[in-house]
Amino acid sequence: MKVKPLGDKLIVQRSEAADRTESGIYLPESAKYKPREGKIMAVGNGNLNRYTCEYLPFTVKKVDRVIFSSYAGTEIKIDGAEYLIMTEDDILGTIDS
């Protein structure tokens, strides 16, 4: 299935949760936290400028690694994989590798 976000929406794949601490202790499922970073999988057209009727481009692009707020986006499942649909306003920054 192929999903294309509309307007100012982005599809982000959340990074995997750590299964061990830095000291090597394995974490049970109940102790794992959901990471607040991920990779942008798809972008919409951008914000619509009401005066010129043109779309304003995003400042992020597909495959960028981003950090987002804790409760950002709506969780969806596509072909068994979990994704988040969010706006660019939910993104706090990008990660350079």
DSSP file (Angstrom, degrees, kcal/mol; ACC not computed):
  #  RESIDUE AA STRUCTURE BP1 BP2  ACC     N-H-->O    O-->H-N    N-H-->O    O-->H-N    TCO  KAPPA ALPHA  PHI   PSI    X-CA   Y-CA   Z-CA
    1    1 A M              0   0    0      0, 0.0     2,-0.5     0, 0.0    77,-0.0   0.000 360.0 360.0 360.0 139.4    0.0    0.0    0.0
    2    2 A K        -     0   0    0      2,-0.0     2,-0.4     0, 0.0     0, 0.0  -0.956 360.0-166.3-116.0 128.1    1.3    3.5   -0.8
    3    3 A V        -     0   0    0     -2,-0.5     8,-0.1    75,-0.0    75,-0.0  -0.949   4.4-166.8-117.9 131.5    0.2    6.5    1.3
    4    4 A K        -     0   0    0     -2,-0.4    40,-0.1    38,-0.1     2,-0.1  -0.970  20.7-133.3-116.5 117.7    0.7   10.1    0.2
    5    5 A P        -     0   0    0      0, 0.0     2,-0.3     0, 0.0    40,-0.1  -0.376  22.0-130.3 -68.4 149.5    0.2   12.7    3.0
    6    6 A L    >   -     0   0    0     38,-0.2     3,-1.6     4,-0.1    38,-0.2  -0.715  56.0 -28.0-101.4 150.8   -1.9   15.7    2.0
    7    7 A G  T 3  S-     0   0    0     -2,-0.3    39,-2.8     1,-0.3    38,-0.1  -0.205 128.7  -4.6  55.8-123.2   -1.2   19.4    2.5
    8    8 A D  T 3  S+     0   0    0     37,-0.2    80,-0.8    36,-0.1    -1,-0.3   0.074 104.2 117.8 -94.7  24.2    1.2   20.2    5.4
    9    9 A K  E <   -A   87   0A   0     -3,-1.6    35,-1.9    78,-0.2     2,-0.3  -0.621  42.7-164.9 -96.1 152.6    1.4   16.6    6.7
   10   10 A L  E     -AB  86  43A   0     76,-3.0    76,-2.1    -2,-0.2     2,-0.5  -0.934  15.9-137.0-128.0 151.4    4.4   14.3    6.9
   11   11 A I  E     -AB  85  42A   0     31,-2.6    30,-3.2    -2,-0.3    31,-1.4  -0.969  26.8-173.9-110.5 124.6    4.8   10.6    7.5
   12   12 A V  E     -AB  84  40A   0     72,-2.9    72,-2.6    -2,-0.5     2,-0.7  -0.953  20.1-145.0-121.9 134.0    7.5    9.7   10.0
   13   13 A Q  E     - B   0  39A   0     26,-2.9    26,-2.3    -2,-0.4    70,-0.2  -0.889  27.8-130.1 -96.9 119.0    8.8    6.2   10.9
   14   14 A R  E     - B   0  38A   0     -2,-0.7    24,-0.3    68,-0.4    68,-0.1  -0.375  23.9-109.2 -68.3 142.9    9.7    6.2   14.6
   15   15 A S        -     0   0    0     22,-2.7     2,-0.1     1,-0.1    22,-0.1  -0.288  43.9 -89.4 -65.4 157.0   13.2    4.9   15.5
   16   16 A E        -     0   0    0      1,-0.1     2,-0.2    18,-0.1    -1,-0.1  -0.419  42.4-112.9 -69.8 143.4   13.3    1.5   17.4
   17   17 A A        -     0   0    0     -2,-0.1     2,-0.1     1,-0.1    17,-0.1  -0.506  36.8-102.4 -74.5 145.1   13.2    1.6   21.1
   18   18 A A        -     0   0    0     15,-0.2    15,-0.2    -2,-0.2    -1,-0.1  -0.447  25.2-163.6 -68.7 138.3   16.3    0.5   23.0
   19   19 A D  S    S+     0   0    0     -2,-0.1     8,-2.8     1,-0.1     2,-0.3   0.503  73.9  38.0-100.7  -5.6   16.2   -3.0   24.4
   20   20 A R  B    S-F   26   0B   0      6,-0.3     6,-0.2     2,-0.0    -1,-0.1  -0.974  80.0-118.4-139.2 154.7   19.1   -2.5   26.7
   21   21 A T    >   -     0   0    0      4,-2.5     3,-1.5    -2,-0.3    -2,-0.1  -0.331  41.7 -98.7 -79.4 172.0   20.5    0.2   28.9
   22   22 A E  T 3  S+     0   0    0      1,-0.3    -1,-0.1     2,-0.1    -2,-0.0   0.791 126.0  55.3 -63.6 -26.7   23.9    1.7   28.2
   23   23 A S  T 3  S-     0   0    0      2,-0.1    -1,-0.3     1,-0.0     0, 0.0   0.495 124.9-102.0 -85.8  -2.6   25.3   -0.5   31.0
   24   24 A G  S <  S+     0   0    0     -3,-1.5     2,-0.4     1,-0.3    -2,-0.1   0.519  70.8 144.6 101.5   6.3   23.9   -3.6   29.3
   25   25 A I        -     0   0    0      1,-0.1    -4,-2.5     0, 0.0    -1,-0.3  -0.666  49.3-125.0 -81.7 129.0   20.8   -4.4   31.3
   26   26 A Y  B     -F   20   0B   0     -2,-0.4    -6,-0.3    -6,-0.2    -7,-0.1  -0.531  22.2-140.0 -74.5 137.3   18.0   -5.8   29.2
   27   27 A L        -     0   0    0     -8,-2.8     2,-0.1    -2,-0.2     5,-0.1  -0.802   9.8-128.5 -99.8 136.6   14.7   -3.8   29.5
   28   28 A P    >>  -     0   0    0      0, 0.0     3,-1.4     0, 0.0     4,-0.7  -0.375  33.1-103.4 -73.1 163.4   11.3   -5.5   29.6
   29   29 A E  G >4 S+     0   0    0      1,-0.3     3,-0.8     2,-0.2    -2,-0.0   0.854 120.9  57.1 -55.9 -37.3    8.6   -4.3   27.2
   30   30 A S  G 34 S+     0   0    0      1,-0.2    -1,-0.3     3,-0.0    -3,-0.0   0.720 105.8  50.4 -70.1 -19.7    6.8   -2.3   29.9
   31   31 A A  G <4 S+     0   0    0     -3,-1.4    -1,-0.2     2,-0.1     2,-0.2   0.550  86.3 104.3 -95.2  -9.2   10.0   -0.3   30.7
   32   32 A K    <<  -     0   0    0     -3,-0.8     2,-0.3    -4,-0.7   -13,-0.1  -0.507  59.6-148.3 -75.4 140.6   10.8    0.7   27.1
   33   33 A Y        -     0   0    0     -2,-0.2   -15,-0.2   -15,-0.2    -2,-0.1  -0.735  22.1-107.6-102.9 156.8    9.9    4.3   26.1
   34   34 A K        -     0   0    0     -2,-0.3   -18,-0.1   -17,-0.1   -17,-0.0  -0.741  39.7-120.4 -84.1 122.6    8.9    5.4   22.7
   35   35 A P        -     0   0    0      0, 0.0   -18,-0.1     0, 0.0    -1,-0.1  -0.254   8.0-142.4 -61.6 149.3   11.7    7.3   21.0
   36   36 A R  S    S+     0   0    0    -22,-0.1    32,-2.5     2,-0.0     2,-0.3  -0.098  76.1  75.8-103.6  32.8   11.0   10.9   20.0
   37   37 A E  E     + C   0  67A   0     30,-0.2   -22,-2.7   -22,-0.1     2,-0.3  -0.964  51.1 142.4-138.6 158.9   13.1   10.7   16.8
   38   38 A G  E     -BC  14  66A   0     28,-2.1    28,-2.8    -2,-0.3     2,-0.4  -0.952  43.7 -84.2-172.1-171.9   12.5    9.1   13.4
   39   39 A K  E     -BC  13  65A   0    -26,-2.3   -26,-2.9    -2,-0.3     2,-0.4  -0.943  36.9-119.1-119.4 135.6   13.0    9.3    9.7
   40   40 A I  E     +B   12   0A   0     24,-2.4    23,-2.8    -2,-0.4   -28,-0.3  -0.606  30.0 177.7 -74.9 124.3   10.7   11.2    7.3
   41   41 A M  E     +     0   0A   0    -30,-3.2     2,-0.3    -2,-0.4   -29,-0.2   0.763  64.3   0.7 -97.9 -32.0    9.2    8.7    4.8
   42   42 A A  E     -B   11   0A   0    -31,-1.4   -31,-2.6    19,-0.1    -1,-0.3  -0.990  59.4-152.6-156.4 152.0    6.9   11.0    2.8
   43   43 A V  E     -B   10   0A   0     -2,-0.3   -33,-0.2   -33,-0.2   -36,-0.1  -0.941  14.0-133.8-127.5 150.9    5.9   14.7    2.6
   44   44 A G        -     0   0    0    -35,-1.9   -38,-0.2    -2,-0.3    14,-0.2   0.073  45.5 -80.4 -82.0-160.0    2.8   16.4    1.5
   45   45 A N  S    S-     0   0    0      1,-0.3     2,-0.2   -38,-0.1   -37,-0.2   0.752  71.5-116.2 -79.2 -25.2    2.6   19.5   -0.8
   46   46 A G        -     0   0    0    -39,-2.8    -1,-0.3   -37,-0.1     2,-0.3  -0.619  49.9 -32.6 115.9-178.5    3.3   22.0    2.0
   47   47 A N  E     -G   56   0C   0      9,-0.9     9,-3.6    -2,-0.2     2,-0.6  -0.568  61.6-124.1 -76.7 138.2    1.3   24.8    3.5
   48   48 A L  E     -G   55   0C   0     -2,-0.3     2,-0.7     7,-0.2     7,-0.2  -0.743  14.3-139.6 -86.5 122.7   -1.0   26.6    1.2
   49   49 A N  E  >> -G   54   0C   0      5,-3.0     4,-2.0    -2,-0.6     5,-0.5  -0.734  10.4-155.2 -79.5 115.9   -0.4   30.4    1.0
   50   50 A R  T  45S+     0   0    0     -2,-0.7    -1,-0.2     1,-0.2    -2,-0.0   0.738  87.6  51.3 -68.5 -22.9   -4.0   31.8    0.9
   51   51 A Y  T  45S+     0   0    0      1,-0.1    -1,-0.2     3,-0.1    -2,-0.0   0.889 124.3  23.4 -83.2 -39.8   -2.9   35.0   -0.8
   52   52 A T  T  45S-     0   0    0      2,-0.2    -2,-0.2    -3,-0.0    -1,-0.1   0.522  94.3-132.0-103.2  -7.5   -1.0   33.6   -3.7
   53   53 A C  T  <5 +     0   0    0     -4,-2.0     2,-0.3     1,-0.2    -3,-0.2   0.811  66.0 125.6  57.3  32.4   -2.7   30.1   -3.8
   54   54 A E  E   < -G   49   0C   0     -5,-0.5    -5,-3.0    -7,-0.0     2,-0.4  -0.874  65.1-110.8-117.1 153.5    0.8   28.5   -4.0
   55   55 A Y  E     -G   48   0C   0     -2,-0.3    -7,-0.2    -7,-0.2    -9,-0.1  -0.682  24.1-136.2 -85.2 133.7    2.2   25.9   -1.7
   56   56 A L  E     -G   47   0C   0     -9,-3.6    -9,-0.9    -2,-0.4    -1,-0.0  -0.749  29.8-115.3 -85.5 132.5    5.1   26.9    0.6
   57   57 A P        -     0   0    0      0, 0.0   -11,-0.1     0, 0.0     2,-0.1  -0.260  26.6-108.0 -69.5 155.3    7.9   24.3    0.6
   58   58 A F        -     0   0    0    -14,-0.2   -15,-0.0     2,-0.2   -50,-0.0  -0.413  11.2-138.9 -73.5 155.2    8.8   22.3    3.7
   59   59 A T  S    S+     0   0    0     -2,-0.1     2,-0.3     2,-0.0    -1,-0.1   0.589  90.6  57.3 -88.6 -12.8   12.1   23.0    5.5
   60   60 A V  S    S-     0   0    0      4,-0.0     2,-0.3    34,-0.0    -2,-0.2  -0.754  73.7-156.7-110.0 162.5   12.6   19.2    5.9
   61   61 A K    >   -     0   0    0     -2,-0.3     3,-1.8     1,-0.1   -21,-0.3  -0.858  34.7 -67.5-134.3 169.6   12.8   16.6    3.2
   62   62 A K  T 3  S+     0   0    0     -2,-0.3   -21,-0.2     1,-0.2     3,-0.1  -0.271 118.0  22.4 -56.8 143.0   12.2   12.9    2.7
   63   63 A V  T 3  S+     0   0    0    -23,-2.8    -1,-0.2     1,-0.3     2,-0.2   0.351  87.1 137.6  74.5   1.2   14.8   10.7    4.6
   64   64 A D    <   -     0   0    0     -3,-1.8   -24,-2.4   -24,-0.1     2,-0.5  -0.510  54.6-129.4 -68.0 142.7   15.8   13.5    7.0
   65   65 A R  E     -CD  39  95A   0     30,-0.6    30,-3.1   -26,-0.2     2,-0.3  -0.850  37.0-176.8 -92.7 129.7   16.2   12.2   10.6
   66   66 A V  E     -CD  38  94A   0    -28,-2.8   -28,-2.1    -2,-0.5     2,-0.4  -0.858  28.9-137.0-130.4 159.0   14.1   14.4   12.9
   67   67 A I  E     -CD  37  93A   0     26,-2.7    25,-2.9    -2,-0.3    26,-1.4  -0.960  30.6-177.0-111.6 133.4   13.3   14.9   16.6
   68   68 A F  E     - D   0  91A   0    -32,-2.5    23,-0.2    -2,-0.4    22,-0.1  -0.841  31.3 -84.0-129.7 166.6    9.7   15.6   17.4
   69   69 A S    >   -     0   0    0     21,-1.8     3,-1.6    -2,-0.3    -1,-0.1  -0.242  44.9-106.2 -69.5 159.8    7.6   16.4   20.5
   70   70 A S  T 3  S+     0   0    0      1,-0.3    -1,-0.1   -34,-0.0   -36,-0.0   0.850 115.9  33.0 -56.7 -44.0    6.4   13.6   22.8
   71   71 A Y  T 3  S+     0   0    0    -35,-0.0    -1,-0.3    19,-0.0     2,-0.1  -0.014  89.5 139.7-106.3  29.4    2.8   13.6   21.8
   72   72 A A    <   -     0   0    0     -3,-1.6    14,-0.1    18,-0.1    13,-0.1  -0.439  50.6  -6.0 -76.3 144.6    3.2   14.5   18.2
   73   73 A G  S    S-     0   0    0     -2,-0.1     2,-0.5    11,-0.1    13,-0.2   0.168  79.0 -75.3  75.4 176.0    1.3   13.0   15.4
   74   74 A T  E     -E   85   0A   0     11,-2.1    11,-2.2     2,-0.0     2,-0.3  -0.974  42.9-126.5-117.1 127.1   -1.3   10.3   14.9
   75   75 A E  E     +E   84   0A   0     -2,-0.5     2,-0.3     9,-0.2     9,-0.2  -0.560  34.3 172.3 -77.5 134.3   -0.1    6.7   14.9
   76   76 A I  E     -E   83   0A   0      7,-2.6     7,-2.7    -2,-0.3     2,-0.5  -0.922  25.3-136.3-134.4 161.7   -1.1    4.6   11.9
   77   77 A K  E     -E   82   0A   0     -2,-0.3     2,-0.5     5,-0.2     5,-0.2  -0.987  18.9-178.8-122.9 126.0   -0.2    1.1   10.8
   78   78 A I  E >  S-E   81   0A   0      3,-2.8     3,-2.1    -2,-0.5    -2,-0.0  -0.981  74.6 -21.1-126.9 118.4    0.6    0.4    7.1
   79   79 A D  T 3  S-     0   0    0     -2,-0.5    -1,-0.1     1,-0.3     3,-0.1   0.856 127.5 -51.7  51.6  40.6    1.5   -3.2    6.0
   80   80 A G  T 3  S+     0   0    0      1,-0.3     2,-0.3     0, 0.0    -1,-0.3   0.309 116.4 110.7  84.0  -8.9    2.4   -4.1    9.6
   81   81 A A  E <   - E   0  78A   0     -3,-2.1    -3,-2.8   -68,-0.0     2,-0.4  -0.784  64.7-128.6-100.3 144.0    4.8   -1.2   10.1
   82   82 A E  E     + E   0  77A   0     -2,-0.3   -68,-0.4    -5,-0.2     2,-0.3  -0.757  32.3 168.9 -95.6 136.5    4.0    1.7   12.5
   83   83 A Y  E     - E   0  76A   0     -7,-2.7    -7,-2.6    -2,-0.4     2,-0.4  -0.857  26.3-130.7-134.8 168.2    4.2    5.3   11.3
   84   84 A L  E     -AE  12  75A   0    -72,-2.6   -72,-2.9    -2,-0.3     2,-0.6  -0.983   8.1-152.5-122.0 136.2    3.2    8.8   12.6
   85   85 A I  E     +AE  11  74A   0    -11,-2.2   -11,-2.1    -2,-0.4     2,-0.3  -0.953  36.8 149.0-104.1 123.8    1.4   11.4   10.5
   86   86 A M  E     -A   10   0A   0    -76,-2.1   -76,-3.0    -2,-0.6     2,-0.2  -0.905  43.5-106.7-146.0 170.6    2.3   14.9   11.8
   87   87 A T  E >   -A    9   0A   0     -2,-0.3     3,-1.2   -78,-0.2     4,-0.4  -0.579  36.1-109.3 -96.4 166.2    2.7   18.5   10.7
   88   88 A E  G >  S+     0   0    0    -80,-0.8     3,-1.1     1,-0.3    -1,-0.1   0.769 115.7  68.9 -65.8 -24.6    6.0   20.2   10.4
   89   89 A D  G 3  S+     0   0    0      1,-0.2    -1,-0.3   -21,-0.0    -3,-0.0   0.768  91.7  60.5 -65.1 -25.3    5.2   22.3   13.5
   90   90 A D  G <  S+     0   0    0     -3,-1.2   -21,-1.8   -22,-0.1     2,-0.4   0.669  85.7  94.0 -75.2 -16.7    5.5   19.1   15.6
   91   91 A I  E <   -D   68   0A   0     -3,-1.1   -23,-0.3    -4,-0.4     3,-0.1  -0.642  51.9-174.0 -83.2 129.4    9.2   18.7   14.5
   92   92 A L  E     -     0   0A   0    -25,-2.9     2,-0.3    -2,-0.4   -24,-0.2   0.757  61.1 -36.3 -92.8 -28.7   11.7   20.3   16.9
   93   93 A G  E     -D   67   0A   0    -26,-1.4   -26,-2.7     2,-0.0    -1,-0.3  -0.982  55.8 -98.9-178.8 173.2   14.9   19.7   14.8
   94   94 A T  E     -D   66   0A   0     -2,-0.3     2,-0.5   -28,-0.2   -28,-0.3  -0.770  26.1-132.8-109.8 158.0   16.8   17.6   12.4
   95   95 A I  E     -D   65   0A   0    -30,-3.1   -30,-0.6    -2,-0.3     2,-0.4  -0.953  13.6-152.7-113.1 121.5   19.7   15.2   13.2
   96   96 A D              0   0    0     -2,-0.5   -32,-0.0     1,-0.1   -30,-0.0  -0.794 360.0 360.0 -91.4 132.2   22.8   15.4   11.1
   97   97 A S              0   0    0     -2,-0.4    -1,-0.1   -32,-0.0    -2,-0.0   0.455 360.0 360.0-102.3 360.0   24.7   12.1   10.8
